[in-house]
Amino acid sequence: MSELNPADKLVGSDRVLAVLAELARHPDGIGLEEMARAVASPKPTVHRALAALRRAGFAAQHGHGRYVLGDEFLRMAFAHHEARPDHVRVMPVLRALCERHGETAHYAVLDGHSVVYRSKLDPATGAVRLSSVVGGRNPAHCTAVGKVLLADALRTEDEVRAWAGGRVLERPTGQSIGTAGELHAELVRIREQGYATDDQENEPGVNCVAVAAYLTSPTVPSGAISVSGLAYRTPLRRLVEDVPAIRAIASGEDLP
């Protein structure tokens, strides 16, 4: 949900949804006054929204009076995620990639200017905590999964510039792409080589390689699959050398 303008007036179900979304941003809990400020609504109306969420099991209040997401909401979210067809189909692929490289594997889809991580699997040992989380977002232009999907969606420089919309591209690190022209050149290279890389462009010290995933169509990518790891432990060169095997696993050819 986008940031709320204090001038916006939330009513009824919109307010309840805004409160629910704000709860998700505070794993340690949030107080009533803080919540009222965050959703720009009076405390009594926010309290009623929280009461409705508590009755449904979507919110709870712990001993210090702070509100958190409720167990019923978490149960529904996790059950839904585990049963999603794309998650079920991609997990054997991610498991095989984790075992092969000892690094984290992702499945992500493109959503506007961002990628959304649908599935993620860390290796059993030696896992590194990356910024990605299931349901989380990162800028598409500086992630390998995002760039490989943009390469399929944006075929000309005019399309790239229209996608960028004249905005300054976010640069999380000094390695990140910063202009539409640079992005177009990168997408051309990705189409030629058939994979995308992230050379510490989204997180310092973390690199990644990604290939398109075709879970629902043989010609249109449903998303992208990647392997991400610490640069000092798994150099980008090593991941690039293994792209043929990564592509074969992603297609299901080399699954056990």
C-alpha positions in Angstrom: 0.0 0.0 0.0 1.3 3.5 -0.9 2.1 6.1 1.7 -0.9 7.8 3.0 -1.5 11.5 2.6 -2.9 13.0 5.8 -5.5 14.8 3.7 -6.8 11.5 2.4 -10.0 10.3 4.2 -10.1 6.6 4.8 -13.6 5.2 5.4 -15.1 1.8 6.2 -13.2 -1.2 4.7 -10.5 1.1 3.3 -9.5 2.0 6.8 -9.6 -1.6 8.0 -7.3 -2.6 5.1 -5.0 0.3 5.8 -4.7 -0.7 9.4 -4.0 -4.3 8.4 -1.3 -3.2 6.0 0.3 -1.0 8.7 0.3 -3.9 11.2 2.3 -5.9 8.7 5.0 -3.3 8.8 5.5 -3.6 12.6 6.5 -7.2 13.6 7.3 -5.9 17.1 3.9 -4.3 17.4 2.4 -0.8 17.1 0.5 1.3 19.6 -2.9 2.9 19.0 -1.6 6.4 18.8 1.2 5.5 16.4 -1.3 3.6 14.3 -3.7 6.5 14.2 -0.9 8.8 13.0 0.3 6.3 10.4 -3.2 5.9 8.8 -4.2 9.5 9.4 -7.4 8.7 11.2 -8.9 9.5 14.6 -8.0 7.1 17.4 -11.6 6.0 18.1 -12.1 4.9 14.4 -8.8 3.2 14.3 -9.6 1.4 17.6 -12.9 0.1 15.9 -10.9 -1.1 12.9 -8.5 -2.9 15.2 -11.4 -4.4 17.2 -12.9 -5.8 13.9 -9.5 -7.3 12.9 -9.1 -8.9 16.4 -12.6 -10.5 16.2 -11.6 -12.1 12.9 -8.2 -13.2 14.3 -6.3 -10.9 11.9 -4.9 -8.8 14.8 -3.9 -9.4 18.4 -2.9 -7.3 21.3 0.0 -8.4 23.5 0.6 -7.6 27.2 2.1 -4.1 26.5 -1.0 -3.0 24.7 0.7 -3.0 21.3 -1.0 -4.6 18.3 0.4 -7.3 16.0 -0.8 -9.4 13.1 -3.0 -12.2 14.4 -2.4 -15.9 14.1 -5.4 -16.5 11.9 -4.1 -14.1 9.3 -0.7 -15.7 9.4 -2.2 -19.2 9.1 -4.2 -18.1 6.0 -1.2 -16.4 4.4 1.2 -19.3 4.9 -1.4 -21.9 3.9 -2.2 -19.9 0.7 1.4 -19.5 -0.2 2.3 -23.1 0.3 -0.6 -24.2 -1.9 0.0 -21.7 -4.8 0.5 -23.7 -8.0 3.6 -21.7 -9.0 5.2 -22.2 -5.6 4.5 -26.0 -5.6 6.0 -26.3 -9.1 9.1 -24.2 -8.5 10.2 -25.6 -5.1 11.9 -28.7 -6.6 13.9 -26.4 -8.8 14.9 -24.1 -6.0 15.8 -27.1 -3.8 18.0 -28.5 -6.6 19.8 -25.2 -7.1 20.3 -24.8 -3.3 21.9 -28.2 -3.1 24.1 -27.6 -6.1 25.5 -24.2 -5.1 24.9 -24.1 -1.4 23.4 -20.6 -1.8 19.9 -19.0 -1.8 17.5 -19.6 -4.7 14.6 -17.4 -5.6 11.5 -17.3 -7.9 10.2 -13.8 -8.6 7.7 -12.1 -10.9 7.7 -8.6 -12.5 5.2 -6.1 -11.1 5.7 -2.6 -12.7 9.0 -1.2 -11.6 9.6 -3.9 -9.0 10.1 -7.6 -8.7 8.0 -9.5 -6.2 9.6 -12.6 -4.6 7.1 -15.5 -4.8 9.3 -18.2 -3.4 12.7 -18.4 -1.7 14.8 -21.3 -0.4 17.9 -21.0 1.7 20.5 -23.8 2.0 20.4 -26.0 5.1 23.8 -24.6 6.2 25.8 -21.5 5.6 22.8 -19.4 4.6 23.3 -15.7 4.3 20.5 -13.3 5.3 19.6 -11.4 2.1 17.2 -8.5 1.9 14.7 -10.6 -0.1 11.7 -12.1 1.6 8.7 -13.9 0.2 6.2 -11.2 -0.8 8.9 -8.6 -0.7 10.0 -6.2 -3.5 13.2 -4.9 -5.0 13.8 -2.6 -7.9 13.6 -4.6 -11.2 16.4 -2.7 -12.9 19.1 -3.7 -10.4 18.2 -7.3 -9.7 19.1 -10.3 -12.0 15.5 -11.6 -11.8 14.1 -8.2 -12.7 16.5 -7.6 -15.6 15.9 -11.0 -17.2 12.1 -10.3 -17.2 12.5 -6.7 -18.4 14.7 -8.0 -21.3 11.7 -10.0 -22.4 9.1 -7.3 -21.9 11.0 -4.2 -23.2 12.4 -4.8 -26.6 13.3 -1.3 -27.8 14.9 1.8 -26.2 11.7 3.7 -26.6 9.9 1.0 -24.5 12.6 1.2 -21.9 12.3 5.0 -21.7 8.5 4.7 -21.5 8.9 2.2 -18.6 11.3 4.5 -16.8 8.9 7.4 -17.3 11.6 10.0 -17.0 12.3 9.1 -13.3 15.8 8.8 -11.9 16.5 5.1 -11.5 17.2 4.1 -7.9 20.8 3.1 -7.2 21.1 0.9 -4.1 24.8 0.5 -4.7 27.5 2.2 -6.8 27.2 -0.8 -9.2 23.6 -0.1 -10.0 22.3 1.0 -13.4 21.2 4.6 -13.2 19.8 5.6 -16.6 17.3 4.3 -19.2 20.1 4.2 -21.8 22.3 2.0 -19.6 19.4 -0.2 -18.9 18.5 -0.6 -22.6 22.1 -1.6 -23.4 22.0 -4.2 -20.5 18.7 -5.7 -21.7 20.1 -6.1 -25.2 23.1 -8.0 -23.8 20.8 -10.1 -21.6 18.7 -11.2 -24.7 21.9 -12.1 -26.5 23.4 -14.2 -23.7 20.1 -15.7 -22.4 20.6 -14.8 -18.7 21.0 -11.8 -16.4 23.5 -11.0 -13.6 23.5 -8.8 -10.6 27.1 -7.9 -9.8 26.5 -6.4 -6.3 23.9 -4.0 -7.9 21.2 -4.5 -5.3 23.2 -5.4 -2.2 26.9 -4.8 -1.5 28.8 -8.1 -1.4 26.0 -10.2 -2.9 25.9 -11.3 -6.5 23.3 -13.3 -8.5 22.5 -14.9 -11.8 19.0 -15.4 -13.2 17.2 -17.2 -16.0 13.6 -17.0 -17.2 11.1 -19.5 -15.9 8.4 -20.9 -18.0 5.9 -22.5 -15.6 2.7 -21.8 -17.5 3.8 -21.2 -21.1 6.6 -22.5 -23.3 7.2 -19.0 -24.8 6.1 -16.4 -22.2 8.1 -16.3 -18.9 6.0 -16.7 -15.8 8.8 -15.3 -13.8 12.5 -15.8 -13.2 14.7 -18.1 -11.1 17.9 -17.1 -9.6 20.9 -18.2 -7.4 22.2 -15.5 -5.0 25.3 -15.7 -2.9 28.1 -13.8 -1.2 30.6 -12.5 -3.7 33.6 -13.7 -1.7 32.2 -17.2 -1.3 30.6 -17.8 -4.7 32.1 -15.4 -7.3 29.8 -14.2 -10.1 32.2 -15.9 -12.6 31.4 -19.3 -11.0 27.7 -18.7 -11.3 28.0 -17.6 -14.9 30.0 -20.7 -15.8 27.2 -22.8 -14.4 24.4 -21.1 -16.3 23.8 -24.1 -18.7 23.1 -26.3 -15.6 21.0 -23.6 -13.9 18.9 -23.3 -17.1 18.5 -27.0 -17.3 17.4 -27.3 -13.7 15.0 -24.4 -14.1 13.4 -26.1 -17.1 13.0 -29.3 -15.1 15.5 -31.3 -17.3 18.0 -32.0 -14.6 15.8 -32.5 -11.6 16.3 -35.7 -9.6 
